[in-house]
């Protein structure tokens, strides 16, 4: 098999791997266990049925969403905010007949166009992803309530995962990452639990995450060829991002300065910069002017609606325990158990983070050896730094708004930039010889283990009625899995998808993850970049 054919085959398998995980995660997740999911779905229904944009502080939840919140089980974290919901632990203690009755009521919720109370706190979000979901939802308008939610989730998860895989491969190839490392990079990204927790539920992140990668891929394409076509596609990517998620605002100055620098370096005139500014103003200006008029800020953030208390934010910035904040965000960005906010093994996550630290050290050492950064590395690093500044601001706002309770940004905010950070790390690994190749293989195999344990040792037990909510004991867990019929019956009433689909996909994903790890390991064994050498310019 030629190298080209082998590369195409591995890429196809990675895409299938992304699809399997997206469908599995969307199916296993109980109703509204995704982050803020009922409120995102309410946004979709407002567009679909009322044909109007929702407004923060005024738009109420549709009747079926409000009713479902009174029927579906939820985590103890959600119960803190919505005291009437039944926690998972209490739900699993209910008689089977009562759980069947609640599920049947969810399946047959009436499709009503009225509102029933409760304000939608996600009404300020940019509209593009919701417009797409509203069009998809209309395709299955005659399906039951639970089927509509499941269909939308699968759509979101598949587009997010496949889009991320395809465009990350394109970006990695464009920046010059060797093929062996391309497969390892994409595999590590697609084996992240928080990636699917972010994209495989109804929200707007399914579009935002791949769009972030598209933006950087197009920026790098423009850096390599400052053509009008590349500029227009870059503008379209930036505009789509701004109409999907407010955090793309943090990258507008970076992209604008990059376009100006690249065009001036090639002694081109200012038309490229003018075209960027005018196009973004025309495409996205009306939405962000609406935010200013309604909420007093560009992003529409509910925490700063009515204006921003800059003095209070500055004081909060000084009080915030930043080291603990960064540590918590690093761990949560790798693994956070959905709306239950459970965590994975501290040792297992630390081992993965240790691999990241080793890769970062190799990238820094390569830069010292070269005495400069490659243009692609510099663009990625500056973009990550710009987004990182936005994370610092978001953390400060959350800390101030929660009266010093929330010390970290939400972990789903890091997901759009994590693939780009990992690309930087894998660039360092690709230049580091055999030791670096061993680190890359460690990240590959350990990611496969964590994802497999995610399904079989964490999420299936969590949503399948495992009796002990504390630390998992292997022998007890194996004994629990001996009761297949009970587990399947419990999952059929808690998860959105069918139990045998979930269990079958979970087994397939484990096989696929370790199979891909073997394939990636074999590609490293034959790759010349694993020689112990440091390239110099």
C-alpha positions in Angstrom: 0.0 0.0 0.0 1.5 3.4 -1.0 2.0 6.1 1.6 -0.7 8.2 0.0 -3.3 5.5 0.0 -2.4 4.5 3.6 -2.8 8.2 4.7 -6.2 8.4 3.0 -7.3 5.1 4.6 -6.3 6.3 8.1 -8.1 9.6 7.6 -11.2 7.8 6.6 -11.0 5.6 9.7 -10.6 8.7 11.9 -13.7 10.2 10.4 -15.7 7.0 11.1 -14.2 7.0 14.6 -15.5 10.6 15.1 -19.0 9.6 13.9 -19.2 6.6 16.2 -18.2 8.6 19.2 -20.6 11.4 18.4 -23.6 9.1 17.9 -22.7 7.2 21.1 -22.3 10.3 23.3 -25.5 11.9 21.9 -27.4 8.7 22.6 -26.0 8.0 26.1 -26.6 11.5 27.5 -29.9 11.7 29.4 -32.3 14.4 28.4 -30.9 17.9 29.3 -27.8 16.4 30.9 -25.8 18.5 28.3 -24.5 21.8 29.4 -27.5 24.3 29.5 -29.1 22.1 26.9 -32.9 22.8 27.5 -32.2 26.6 27.1 -30.3 26.1 23.9 -33.2 23.9 22.6 -35.6 26.6 23.6 -33.8 29.0 21.4 -34.2 26.6 18.5 -37.9 26.3 19.2 -38.3 30.1 19.4 -36.8 30.4 15.9 -38.7 27.5 14.5 -42.2 28.3 15.9 -42.3 32.0 16.7 -40.0 33.0 13.8 -38.3 35.6 15.9 -35.0 36.1 17.7 -35.2 35.5 21.5 -34.3 38.3 23.8 -32.5 38.0 27.2 -34.7 38.9 30.1 -37.9 38.7 28.0 -38.2 35.4 26.1 -39.7 32.6 28.1 -39.2 28.8 27.7 -41.6 27.0 25.3 -44.3 24.9 27.0 -42.8 21.5 26.1 -39.4 22.4 27.4 -40.8 23.7 30.6 -42.9 20.6 31.0 -39.9 18.3 30.3 -37.9 19.9 33.1 -40.5 18.6 35.5 -40.4 15.1 34.2 -36.7 14.3 33.3 -34.2 13.3 36.0 -31.2 15.6 36.5 -28.0 15.9 38.4 -27.8 17.2 41.9 -26.1 20.3 40.5 -29.1 21.1 38.4 -31.4 20.3 41.4 -29.6 23.1 43.3 -30.9 25.6 40.7 -34.2 23.8 39.9 -35.3 22.3 43.3 -38.3 20.4 41.9 -36.3 18.1 39.6 -35.6 14.5 40.6 -31.9 13.7 41.0 -30.5 10.7 39.3 -29.9 8.9 42.6 -33.6 9.4 43.6 -34.8 8.6 40.1 -33.0 5.2 40.0 -34.7 4.4 43.4 -38.2 4.9 41.9 -40.2 1.8 41.0 -39.7 0.7 37.4 -43.4 1.4 36.7 -43.0 5.0 37.8 -39.9 5.5 35.6 -41.8 4.0 32.7 -44.7 6.4 33.3 -42.3 9.5 33.3 -40.6 8.3 30.2 -43.9 7.8 28.3 -44.9 11.3 29.3 -41.7 12.7 27.9 -42.1 10.7 24.7 -45.6 12.1 24.1 -45.2 15.8 25.2 -47.6 17.8 23.1 -46.1 20.0 20.4 -47.3 23.4 21.5 -46.4 26.9 20.4 -47.2 28.6 23.7 -44.7 29.6 26.5 -45.1 28.4 30.0 -42.7 30.4 32.2 -39.0 30.5 33.1 -36.8 32.9 31.2 -34.3 31.6 28.6 -30.9 32.7 29.8 -29.3 31.6 26.5 -31.4 34.1 24.5 -28.4 36.4 24.0 -26.4 33.9 21.9 -25.5 34.6 18.3 -28.0 33.0 15.9 -26.2 31.1 13.1 -26.0 27.7 14.7 -29.6 27.9 15.9 -30.9 28.9 12.5 -29.3 25.7 11.1 -30.7 23.6 13.9 -34.2 25.1 13.4 -34.1 24.0 9.8 -33.0 20.5 10.8 -35.6 20.4 13.5 -38.3 21.2 11.0 -37.3 18.1 9.0 -38.4 15.9 11.9 -41.3 18.0 13.2 -43.7 15.1 13.3 -41.4 12.9 15.4 -41.9 12.6 19.2 -40.2 15.0 21.6 -37.4 12.7 22.6 -36.7 11.6 19.0 -36.4 15.3 17.9 -33.9 15.9 20.7 -31.9 12.8 19.8 -31.9 13.6 16.1 -30.7 17.1 16.7 -28.0 15.9 19.1 -26.7 13.4 16.5 -26.6 16.1 13.9 -24.7 18.5 16.2 -22.3 15.8 17.3 -21.6 14.4 13.9 -21.0 17.8 12.2 -18.9 19.0 15.1 -16.7 15.8 15.2 -16.4 15.3 11.5 -15.8 19.0 10.8 -13.1 19.1 13.4 -11.4 16.0 12.1 -11.4 17.1 8.5 -10.3 20.7 9.0 -7.7 19.9 11.7 -6.1 17.4 9.2 -6.1 20.1 6.6 -4.6 22.6 9.0 -1.9 20.1 10.2 -1.0 19.3 6.6 -0.8 23.0 5.6 1.5 23.8 8.5 3.8 20.9 7.7 3.1 18.4 10.4 4.3 15.0 9.3 1.6 12.4 8.4 2.4 10.1 11.4 1.9 13.0 13.8 -1.2 14.2 12.0 -3.0 10.9 12.8 -1.9 11.0 16.4 -3.0 14.7 16.8 -6.5 14.1 15.4 -6.9 10.9 17.4 -6.0 12.6 20.7 -8.5 15.4 19.9 -11.2 12.9 18.9 -10.6 10.8 22.1 -11.3 13.7 24.5 -14.4 13.3 26.6 -14.9 17.1 27.0 -14.8 17.4 23.2 -18.0 15.3 22.9 -19.5 16.8 26.1 -19.2 20.2 24.3 -20.3 19.3 20.8 -22.7 16.2 21.1 -25.6 18.0 22.6 -27.9 20.8 21.5 -26.0 24.0 21.7 -23.9 26.2 19.4 -20.5 24.8 20.2 -20.9 22.0 17.5 -20.4 24.8 14.9 -18.0 27.0 16.9 -15.3 24.4 17.5 -14.7 23.4 13.8 -15.1 27.0 12.7 -12.3 28.0 14.9 -10.0 25.5 13.1 -11.3 26.7 9.7 -10.5 30.3 10.7 -6.8 29.4 11.4 -6.5 27.1 8.4 -7.7 29.9 6.2 -5.5 32.5 7.9 -2.5 30.2 7.3 -3.6 29.8 3.6 -3.7 33.6 3.3 -0.2 33.8 4.9 1.1 31.4 2.2 -0.8 33.1 -0.7 -2.3 36.6 -0.2 -4.9 36.1 -3.0 -8.3 37.7 -3.1 -9.9 34.3 -3.0 -8.1 33.4 0.2 -9.0 36.7 1.7 -12.7 36.3 0.9 -12.8 32.8 2.4 -11.0 34.0 5.5 -13.5 36.8 5.9 -16.4 34.4 5.5 -14.9 32.1 8.2 -14.5 35.1 10.5 -18.0 36.3 9.9 -19.5 32.8 10.4 -17.6 32.5 13.7 -18.8 35.9 14.9 -22.4 34.9 14.1 -22.0 31.6 16.0 -20.3 32.5 19.2 -19.4 35.8 20.9 -15.9 34.6 21.9 -14.8 35.1 18.3 -14.7 38.8 19.1 -11.4 38.2 20.8 -9.8 37.1 17.5 -11.0 40.1 15.4 -8.0 42.3 16.3 -5.6 39.4 15.8 -7.0 38.5 12.4 -7.1 42.2 11.3 -3.5 42.8 12.4 -2.4 39.5 10.7 -4.0 40.6 7.4 -2.4 44.0 7.6 1.0 42.6 8.5 0.9 40.0 5.7 -0.3 42.4 3.0 2.2 45.1 4.0 5.1 42.6 4.1 4.3 41.7 0.5 4.1 45.4 -0.4 0.4 45.1 -1.3 -1.9 48.1 -0.8 -4.4 48.5 2.1 -7.4 47.1 0.1 -7.2 43.8 1.9 -7.5 45.4 5.4 -10.3 47.7 4.2 -12.1 44.7 2.6 -11.9 42.8 5.9 -13.1 45.7 8.1 -16.0 46.6 5.8 -17.1 43.0 5.2 -17.1 42.1 8.9 -19.0 45.3 9.7 -21.7 44.5 7.0 -22.0 40.8 7.9 -21.9 41.0 11.7 -22.4 44.6 12.6 -26.2 44.5 12.8 -26.1 41.6 15.4 -23.5 43.3 17.6 -25.2 46.7 17.4 -28.3 44.9 18.6 -26.3 43.6 21.6 -25.2 47.1 22.4 -28.7 48.4 22.2 -30.3 45.7 24.2 -27.7 44.7 26.7 -25.1 47.5 26.8 -22.2 45.3 25.7 -20.9 43.8 22.4 -20.9 40.1 23.3 -24.4 40.1 24.9 -23.0 38.5 28.1 -25.7 38.3 30.7 -23.2 38.9 33.5 -22.5 42.4 32.1 -25.9 43.2 30.7 -26.7 46.9 31.3 -23.0 47.9 31.3 -19.6 46.7 32.6 -18.3 47.5 36.0 -14.7 47.9 35.1 -13.6 48.9 38.6 -15.3 45.8 40.1 -13.7 43.6 37.5 -10.3 45.0 38.2 -10.7 44.3 41.9 -11.9 40.8 41.1 -8.9 40.2 38.9 -6.6 41.0 41.8 -8.5 38.7 44.2 -8.8 35.7 42.0 -6.5 32.7 42.9 -5.1 32.3 39.4 -2.9 29.3 40.0 -5.8 27.3 41.4 -8.0 28.6 38.6 -5.6 27.5 35.8 -5.2 24.1 37.5 -8.9 23.5 37.8 -9.6 24.6 34.2 -6.8 22.3 32.9 -8.3 19.3 34.6 -11.9 20.2 33.7 -11.0 20.9 30.1 -9.9 17.3 29.7 -12.8 15.6 31.6 -16.0 17.0 33.1 -19.0 14.7 33.5 -21.6 16.8 31.8 -24.2 18.6 33.9 -23.3 16.2 36.8 -19.8 17.9 36.9 -18.2 14.6 38.0 -14.5 14.2 37.5 -12.1 11.5 36.3 -9.2 9.9 38.1 -6.8 12.7 39.2 -3.8 10.4 38.5 -5.1 9.5 35.0 -5.7 13.1 34.0 -2.4 14.2 35.5 -0.6 11.6 33.4 -2.1 13.0 30.2 -1.2 16.6 31.3 2.3 15.4 32.0 2.5 14.3 28.3 1.3 17.8 27.3 4.0 19.5 29.5 6.7 17.2 27.9 5.5 18.1 24.4 5.5 21.9 25.3 9.0 21.6 26.6 10.1 20.0 23.4 8.5 22.7 21.3 10.2 25.4 23.4 13.5 23.6 23.1 13.1 23.4 19.3 12.5 27.1 19.2 15.7 27.7 21.2 17.6 25.5 18.8 16.2 27.3 15.7 16.5 30.8 17.4 13.2 31.7 15.9 9.6 30.5 15.4 8.3 29.3 12.1 5.6 31.6 10.6 2.9 28.9 11.1 3.9 28.4 14.7 3.9 32.2 15.3 0.4 32.6 13.9 -1.0 29.8 16.0 0.7 31.0 19.1 -0.5 34.6 18.7 -4.1 33.4 18.0 -4.0 31.1 21.1 -2.7 34.0 23.2 -5.5 36.3 21.9 -8.1 33.7 22.8 -6.4 33.1 26.1 -6.8 36.8 27.0 -10.5 36.3 26.4 -10.5 33.3 28.8 -8.9 35.5 31.4 -11.6 38.1 31.0 -14.3 35.4 31.1 -12.8 34.0 34.3 -12.7 37.4 35.9 -16.3 38.2 34.9 -17.5 34.8 36.3 -15.6 35.3 39.6 -17.0 38.9 40.0 -20.6 37.9 39.0 -20.7 34.9 41.3 -19.3 36.9 44.2 -16.0 35.0 44.3 -17.6 31.5 44.0 -16.6 30.6 40.4 -12.8 30.7 40.1 -12.5 29.2 36.6 -14.0 29.7 33.2 -16.4 27.1 31.9 -14.5 24.1 30.5 -16.5 24.2 27.2 -14.9 27.6 26.5 -11.5 26.0 26.1 -12.6 23.4 23.5 -12.3 25.6 20.4 -8.7 26.4 21.1 -7.5 23.1 22.5 -7.0 21.4 19.0 -4.9 24.4 18.0 -2.8 24.2 21.3 -2.4 20.4 20.7 -1.2 21.2 17.1 1.5 23.4 18.5 2.6 20.6 20.9 2.6 18.0 18.2 4.7 20.3 16.0 7.3 20.3 18.8 7.0 16.5 19.0 7.5 16.1 15.3 10.9 17.8 15.6 12.2 16.0 18.6 13.3 12.5 17.5 12.7 9.2 19.2 12.0 10.6 22.7 9.4 13.0 21.2 7.8 10.1 19.3 7.5 8.1 22.6 5.7 11.1 24.1 3.3 11.2 21.1 2.6 7.5 21.5 2.0 7.9 25.2 -0.6 10.6 24.5 -2.2 8.3 21.9 -2.4 5.2 24.0 -3.4 7.0 27.2 -6.1 8.9 25.3 -7.5 5.6 24.1 -7.6 4.3 27.6 -9.3 7.4 29.1 -12.0 7.4 26.4 -12.7 3.7 26.9 -12.9 4.1 30.7 -15.1 7.2 30.1 -17.9 5.0 28.7 -17.5 1.8 30.6 -16.3 3.0 34.0 -17.9 6.4 34.3 -20.8 7.4 32.1 -22.6 4.1 31.5 -22.6 3.4 35.3 -23.6 7.0 36.0 -26.6 6.8 33.8 -27.3 3.1 34.1 -28.1 3.1 37.8 -24.7 1.9 39.3 -25.5 1.7 43.0 -22.3 3.2 44.4 -21.9 6.9 43.5 -18.4 6.9 45.0 -15.1 5.6 43.6 -15.5 2.8 41.2 -14.2 -0.6 42.4 -13.2 -2.9 39.5 -14.6 -6.1 41.0 -17.9 -4.5 42.0 -18.2 -2.9 38.6 -17.6 -6.2 36.8 -20.3 -7.8 39.0 -22.7 -5.0 38.1 -22.1 -5.5 34.4 -23.2 -9.1 34.9 -26.8 -7.8 35.2 -27.1 -6.9 31.5 -30.9 -6.9 31.4 -31.3 -4.6 34.4 -28.7 -2.2 32.9 -30.4 -2.2 29.5 -33.8 -1.5 31.2 -32.4 1.4 33.2 -30.6 2.9 30.2 -33.8 2.6 28.1 -35.5 4.9 30.6 -32.7 7.4 31.4 -30.6 7.7 28.1 -32.0 9.3 25.0 -30.9 6.5 22.7 -31.7 2.8 22.8 -29.7 0.7 25.3 -28.4 -1.9 22.9 -27.3 0.8 20.5 -25.4 2.4 23.3 -23.7 -0.8 24.6 -22.9 -1.9 21.1 -21.4 1.4 20.1 -19.4 1.6 23.4 -17.9 -1.8 22.6 -17.1 -0.8 19.0 -15.5 2.5 20.1 -13.1 0.7 22.5 -12.1 -1.7 19.7 -11.7 1.2 17.3 -9.7 3.4 19.7 -7.1 0.7 20.5 -7.0 -0.4 16.9 -6.3 3.2 15.8 -3.6 3.4 18.5 -1.9 0.3 17.0 -2.1 1.8 13.5 -0.6 5.1 14.6 2.1 3.3 16.5 3.1 1.4 13.3 3.2 4.6 11.3 5.6 6.0 13.9 7.9 3.0 13.6 8.4 3.6 9.9 8.6 7.4 10.0 12.0 9.1 9.5 11.2 12.0 11.9 11.5 9.6 14.9 15.3 9.7 14.5 17.1 11.5 17.3 17.9 14.7 15.6 17.1 18.4 15.9 16.6 20.3 12.6 18.3 23.7 12.3 17.7 26.4 9.8 
